[in-house]
Amino acid sequence: MMNAPVSQPAEPKIMKRELSYGEFALSETQRLTFRQGLPGFEHLHRFTVAELTDFSPFSVLLSDEEPEISMMIINARFLKIWESIRIHPREIEPLGAQGLADIDIWVILRTDPATHAFTANVKAPLVVNRKTGQSHQVILDNDDLSVQYPLSEGLI
């Protein structure tokens, strides 16, 4: 009696990409769709999340429609301020998610040109249905959250 072969999960697609901040090896992890685009990029709807393979837990949000558009991001669960980032159920309903367990929360990073220090926009995270990739950016009603949360405050 022969055993059926066990299927192995597909290896992530590794790609090299020149970004405005250098050339990096990226591992494609998820495709996202923003029906209304992102503020400032309303005309862009399809993106890929690609992990910076040598700089985990950092990732890059790459536009599928305009390859020169990319943003550094990090999953909010890696930030010490994670517990303060509360998403209301009305924010996940349009994404078709059944509950908070079905979503990922990402924040966009930027660097200060003078100090080269990273900050995260924890006030307006990206909310993603991890099963379907449907996504949108929300603005949270919490005065303790900042659009420039310093990563020097620490990662978990």
C-alpha positions in Angstrom: 0.0 0.0 0.0 1.5 3.3 -1.1 1.0 6.5 0.9 -0.2 9.6 -1.0 2.4 12.3 -1.4 2.1 15.1 1.2 1.8 18.4 -0.5 4.1 21.1 0.7 3.1 24.7 1.1 4.3 26.9 -1.7 7.6 28.7 -1.1 7.2 32.4 -0.8 8.2 34.3 -3.9 11.5 36.1 -3.3 12.3 39.1 -5.4 14.9 41.8 -5.4 13.6 45.3 -5.7 15.2 48.7 -5.9 13.3 51.0 -3.6 14.0 54.7 -2.8 15.9 53.6 0.3 18.0 50.9 -1.4 17.8 47.5 -2.9 16.2 44.8 -0.8 15.2 41.1 -1.0 11.5 40.9 -0.6 9.2 37.9 0.1 5.7 38.4 -1.2 3.2 37.6 1.6 -0.2 39.0 0.6 -2.2 40.8 -2.0 -4.4 43.7 -0.8 -7.3 45.6 -2.4 -8.2 49.1 -1.3 -11.5 49.8 -2.9 -11.2 53.6 -2.3 -7.4 53.7 -2.5 -5.3 55.3 0.2 -5.3 59.0 1.1 -3.1 60.7 -1.5 -3.2 57.6 -3.7 -6.9 57.3 -4.3 -6.3 56.1 -7.8 -4.3 53.1 -6.6 -6.3 50.0 -5.4 -4.1 46.9 -5.7 -1.0 46.4 -3.5 1.3 43.6 -2.4 2.7 43.2 1.1 6.3 42.0 0.8 8.4 41.2 3.9 11.9 42.6 4.0 13.6 39.2 4.3 16.7 40.5 6.0 14.9 43.1 8.2 12.0 41.3 9.9 9.4 42.4 11.1 9.5 45.2 8.6 7.6 44.9 5.3 6.9 47.0 2.2 3.5 47.9 0.7 4.1 47.9 -3.0 1.6 49.3 -5.6 0.8 46.8 -8.2 -0.5 49.6 -10.5 2.5 52.0 -10.2 5.6 50.0 -9.2 7.5 53.1 -8.2 5.1 53.7 -5.3 6.0 51.8 -2.1 5.7 52.4 1.7 7.5 50.8 4.6 5.0 49.2 7.0 5.0 47.0 10.1 2.3 44.9 11.6 1.0 46.8 14.6 1.2 43.8 16.9 5.0 44.4 17.0 4.6 47.8 18.6 4.5 48.3 22.3 1.5 50.6 21.8 -0.4 47.7 20.2 -3.0 47.4 22.9 -4.1 51.0 22.4 -4.9 50.4 18.8 -8.6 49.5 19.0 -10.6 48.8 15.8 -14.3 49.2 16.1 -16.4 46.4 14.6 -18.0 48.8 12.1 -14.5 49.3 10.6 -14.2 45.6 9.8 -17.7 44.9 8.5 -17.1 46.5 5.0 -14.1 44.1 4.6 -16.3 41.0 5.0 -14.4 39.9 8.1 -16.3 38.0 10.7 -14.4 39.5 13.7 -11.1 40.9 14.9 -9.5 37.4 14.6 -9.9 37.8 10.8 -8.0 41.0 10.4 -4.4 42.3 10.4 -3.5 45.8 11.4 -0.6 47.4 9.6 0.9 50.9 10.2 2.7 53.0 7.6 6.3 54.1 8.6 8.2 57.2 7.6 11.7 58.4 8.3 12.6 61.8 9.6 14.9 63.3 6.9 17.2 65.0 9.5 17.6 62.2 12.0 16.7 59.1 9.9 14.6 57.9 12.8 11.5 55.8 12.0 8.0 56.8 13.1 4.7 55.0 12.7 1.3 56.3 11.9 -0.7 54.5 14.6 -3.5 57.1 14.4 -4.5 55.8 10.9 -3.7 52.1 10.5 -4.4 49.9 7.6 -7.1 47.3 8.4 -6.8 44.1 6.3 -9.1 41.1 6.0 -6.3 38.5 6.1 -8.5 35.9 4.2 -9.6 38.1 1.3 -7.1 40.9 1.2 -9.9 43.5 1.3 -8.4 46.6 3.1 -8.9 50.2 4.1 -7.3 52.8 6.1 -9.1 54.1 9.2 -8.6 57.1 11.4 -8.9 56.2 15.1 -10.7 58.4 17.6 -8.0 58.2 20.3 -6.0 61.3 21.3 -3.2 59.1 22.7 -2.4 57.8 19.2 -0.1 59.8 17.0 0.7 60.0 13.2 4.4 60.0 14.3 4.8 57.4 17.0 8.5 56.9 17.4 9.8 53.4 16.9 12.4 54.2 19.4 9.5 53.7 21.9 10.2 50.1 21.2 9.1 47.0 19.4 7.8 43.9 21.1 
